[in-house]
């Protein structure tokens, strides 16, 4: 016998949008199933949080998410528990699950670690980049500039992540790549609300960074990346709606 689900409100008792409100009007993103279903559902929900389709502080209702993804509630419940253990979701007694609302201190800690790792990454990349590597960096820069011209926040975030990821790849340092990979998803989460306001300045800084890497100027590349990551940190704190 099929369990009947009552219509759910688009806003919860606190006035925040629920998952139903965020996903209303969007076509269902039915997950594919070659991988274990719990992993596929976890990845899908994590991406919805990272790209802010599901916003910080938003109520997450299992039935809404299950319907949107075309799965039962069980893998959604398991994914929410895993996301809670990783700090993406808060489970509140008698209230349910909510997208975690990051504090300024959490952002500072993460962006500070990112700055240390990526500054070292830029220095190493400048020491060993080949002509082909530089060509690829300019191609990635062009993708970002096109996203900027189109005022496409989602593409800007992806292009920014791709450029930074490629610089890390150039280092050939597996440990550094692994460490940066651990913070990459959360950096994308923090970067999404500032991708547009930060856009033009950020991509000008990227261009200057590529020029320094192409010139094998390790000190300049390191300095530009340090300034770049610090400006991103400040932009996050100065974003519209940031706590005073």
C-alpha positions as CSV (number, residue, x, y, z in Angstrom):
1,X,0.0,0.0,0.0
2,X,1.4,3.4,-1.0
3,X,1.9,5.8,1.9
4,X,0.1,9.1,1.3
5,X,2.1,12.3,1.8
6,X,0.2,15.5,2.9
7,X,0.9,18.6,0.9
8,X,3.9,20.4,2.5
9,X,4.3,24.2,2.9
10,X,7.0,26.1,1.0
11,X,8.0,27.8,4.2
12,X,8.5,26.3,7.7
13,X,7.4,27.7,11.0
14,X,10.4,30.1,11.2
15,X,9.5,31.6,7.8
16,X,12.5,30.1,6.1
17,X,12.0,28.3,2.7
18,X,11.7,24.6,2.8
19,X,13.2,22.2,0.2
20,X,9.7,22.2,-1.4
21,X,9.9,26.0,-1.9
22,X,13.4,25.9,-3.4
23,X,12.7,23.0,-5.8
24,X,9.3,24.3,-6.9
25,X,9.2,25.0,-10.6
26,X,12.4,23.1,-11.2
27,X,12.3,19.9,-13.2
28,X,13.0,16.8,-11.2
29,X,16.7,15.9,-11.1
30,X,16.2,12.1,-11.2
31,X,19.4,10.5,-10.1
32,X,21.1,7.7,-12.1
33,X,21.8,4.5,-10.3
34,X,25.0,2.7,-11.6
35,X,26.8,3.8,-8.3
36,X,25.4,2.7,-4.9
37,X,22.2,4.7,-4.5
38,X,23.1,6.1,-1.1
39,X,26.3,7.7,-2.6
40,X,24.4,9.1,-5.6
41,X,21.8,10.7,-3.4
42,X,24.5,12.0,-1.1
43,X,26.4,13.6,-4.0
44,X,23.2,15.1,-5.4
45,X,22.1,16.7,-2.1
46,X,25.6,17.9,-1.4
47,X,25.7,19.6,-4.8
48,X,22.2,21.2,-4.2
49,X,23.6,22.7,-1.0
50,X,26.9,23.8,-2.5
51,X,25.3,25.6,-5.4
52,X,22.7,27.1,-3.0
53,X,19.6,25.7,-4.6
54,X,19.1,24.6,-1.0
55,X,20.1,27.7,1.0
56,X,21.8,28.0,4.4
57,X,19.3,27.7,7.2
58,X,16.7,26.1,4.9
59,X,14.4,23.3,6.2
60,X,15.0,20.0,4.5
61,X,12.0,17.7,4.2
62,X,12.7,14.1,3.3
63,X,9.5,13.6,1.3
64,X,10.3,16.7,-0.9
65,X,13.8,15.6,-1.5
66,X,12.9,12.0,-2.2
67,X,10.3,13.1,-4.8
68,X,12.7,15.6,-6.4
69,X,15.4,12.9,-6.8
70,X,13.0,10.1,-7.7
71,X,14.0,7.8,-4.8
72,X,12.6,6.5,-1.6
73,X,13.0,8.3,1.7
74,X,15.5,5.8,3.1
75,X,18.6,6.9,1.0
76,X,17.6,10.5,1.6
77,X,17.6,9.9,5.4
78,X,21.0,8.2,5.2
79,X,22.4,11.1,3.1
80,X,21.1,13.7,5.5
81,X,22.8,11.8,8.4
82,X,26.1,11.7,6.5
83,X,25.8,15.4,5.6
84,X,25.2,16.2,9.2
85,X,28.3,14.3,10.3
86,X,30.3,16.4,7.7
87,X,28.9,19.8,8.8
88,X,26.6,20.4,5.8
89,X,23.3,19.8,7.6
90,X,22.0,20.4,11.2
91,X,19.6,17.9,12.7
92,X,17.5,19.5,15.3
93,X,15.4,17.5,17.7
94,X,11.6,17.7,17.0
95,X,12.3,20.1,14.1
96,X,14.1,18.1,11.5
97,X,17.0,18.8,9.2
98,X,18.3,22.2,8.1
99,X,21.1,23.3,5.8
100,X,23.9,24.4,8.1
101,X,24.2,28.2,8.5
102,X,28.0,28.9,8.5
103,X,29.4,31.3,11.0
104,X,32.0,34.0,10.1
105,X,34.5,32.1,12.3
106,X,34.0,28.9,10.3
107,X,34.4,30.9,7.0
108,X,37.6,32.5,8.3
109,X,39.1,29.2,9.4
110,X,38.4,27.5,6.0
111,X,39.4,30.4,3.8
112,X,42.5,30.8,5.9
113,X,43.5,27.2,5.3
114,X,42.7,27.6,1.7
115,X,44.9,30.7,1.4
116,X,47.9,28.8,2.9
117,X,47.5,25.8,0.6
118,X,46.8,27.8,-2.6
119,X,49.6,30.3,-2.0
120,X,52.1,27.4,-1.9
121,X,50.4,25.9,-4.9
122,X,50.9,29.0,-7.0
123,X,54.6,29.1,-6.0
124,X,55.1,25.5,-7.1
125,X,53.2,25.9,-10.3
126,X,55.3,29.0,-11.3
127,X,58.4,26.9,-10.8
128,X,57.4,24.1,-13.2
129,X,54.7,25.1,-15.6
130,X,55.3,24.3,-19.3
131,X,54.1,26.2,-22.3
132,X,51.3,23.8,-22.7
133,X,50.3,24.3,-19.1
134,X,50.2,28.1,-19.7
135,X,48.1,27.6,-22.8
136,X,45.6,25.6,-20.8
137,X,45.5,28.2,-18.0
138,X,44.6,30.9,-20.6
139,X,41.8,28.6,-21.9
140,X,40.4,28.3,-18.4
141,X,40.7,32.1,-18.0
142,X,38.7,32.5,-21.2
143,X,35.9,30.3,-19.9
144,X,35.7,32.4,-16.8
145,X,35.6,35.7,-18.8
146,X,32.8,34.3,-20.9
147,X,30.8,33.4,-17.8
148,X,31.5,36.8,-16.4
149,X,30.2,38.5,-19.6
150,X,27.1,36.3,-19.4
151,X,26.6,37.2,-15.7
152,X,26.2,33.5,-15.0
153,X,27.0,32.8,-11.3
154,X,26.9,29.0,-11.6
155,X,29.4,29.0,-14.5
156,X,31.6,31.6,-12.7
157,X,31.8,29.3,-9.6
158,X,32.7,26.3,-11.8
159,X,35.3,28.2,-13.8
160,X,36.9,29.6,-10.7
161,X,37.1,26.1,-9.2
162,X,38.5,24.7,-12.5
163,X,41.3,27.3,-12.7
164,X,42.4,26.9,-9.1
165,X,42.2,23.1,-9.5
166,X,44.4,23.2,-12.5
167,X,47.0,25.3,-10.8
168,X,47.2,22.8,-8.0
169,X,47.5,20.0,-10.6
170,X,50.5,21.7,-12.1
171,X,52.4,21.3,-8.9
172,X,52.6,17.6,-9.2
173,X,52.3,17.4,-5.4
174,X,49.8,14.7,-4.5
175,X,49.6,15.6,-0.8
176,X,48.8,19.3,-1.7
177,X,46.2,18.2,-4.2
178,X,44.5,15.9,-1.6
179,X,44.5,18.7,1.0
180,X,43.0,21.3,-1.3
181,X,40.5,18.7,-2.5
182,X,39.2,18.3,1.1
183,X,38.3,22.0,1.3
184,X,37.3,22.6,-2.4
185,X,33.5,21.8,-2.0
186,X,33.2,24.2,1.0
187,X,35.1,26.9,-0.8
188,X,32.7,26.6,-3.7
189,X,29.8,27.0,-1.1
190,X,31.3,30.1,0.4
191,X,32.2,31.5,-3.1
192,X,28.7,31.2,-4.7
193,X,27.1,34.3,-3.1
194,X,30.1,36.5,-4.0
195,X,30.9,35.1,-7.5
196,X,29.1,38.0,-9.2
197,X,30.3,41.0,-7.1
198,X,33.8,39.6,-6.9
199,X,33.8,38.6,-10.5
200,X,35.6,41.2,-12.5
201,X,38.3,41.9,-9.9
202,X,38.8,38.1,-9.3
203,X,39.3,37.4,-13.0
204,X,41.7,40.3,-13.4
205,X,43.7,38.8,-10.5
206,X,43.6,35.4,-12.2
207,X,45.1,37.0,-15.4
208,X,47.9,38.6,-13.4
209,X,48.5,35.2,-11.7
210,X,48.8,33.4,-15.0
211,X,51.3,36.0,-16.3
212,X,53.4,35.5,-13.2
213,X,53.3,31.7,-13.6
214,X,54.2,32.0,-17.3
215,X,57.2,34.1,-16.3
216,X,58.2,31.5,-13.7
217,X,58.2,34.3,-11.2
218,X,57.6,32.3,-8.1
219,X,57.7,35.1,-5.6
220,X,55.2,37.2,-7.6
221,X,52.9,34.3,-8.2
222,X,52.9,33.6,-4.5
223,X,52.2,37.2,-3.6
224,X,49.3,37.5,-6.1
225,X,47.6,34.4,-4.9
226,X,48.0,35.5,-1.3
227,X,46.3,38.9,-2.1
228,X,43.7,37.1,-4.2
229,X,42.6,34.7,-1.5
230,X,42.6,37.5,1.1
231,X,40.3,39.6,-1.1
232,X,38.0,36.7,-1.5
233,X,37.9,36.3,2.3
234,X,37.0,39.9,2.8
235,X,34.4,39.8,0.1
236,X,32.6,37.0,1.9
237,X,32.4,39.0,5.1
238,X,31.2,42.1,3.2
239,X,28.6,40.3,1.1
240,X,25.0,41.5,1.2
241,X,23.2,39.9,4.2
242,X,26.4,39.2,6.1
243,X,26.1,39.5,9.8
244,X,27.2,42.8,11.3
